[in-house]
């Protein structure tokens, strides 16, 4: 909250709106960064799983790709 003794000015003064927008913009950017970071971790783990699955299939003698099933 903006430091002032008058609550009317603090809530609707000329400084409040830009300060609130700056805070929201900062919070939004933090949220985007944490979401991007989490998505990268998920992508890395999926890549590891894909490699491990491919290695297991190769060891077991499966073809690289399974045949497509017809409907």
Buried (B, 14 or more C-beta within 10 A) or exposed (E): EEEEEEEEEBEEEEEBEEEEEEEEEEEEEEEEEEEEEEEEEEEEEEEEEEEEEEEEBEEEEEEEEEEEEEE
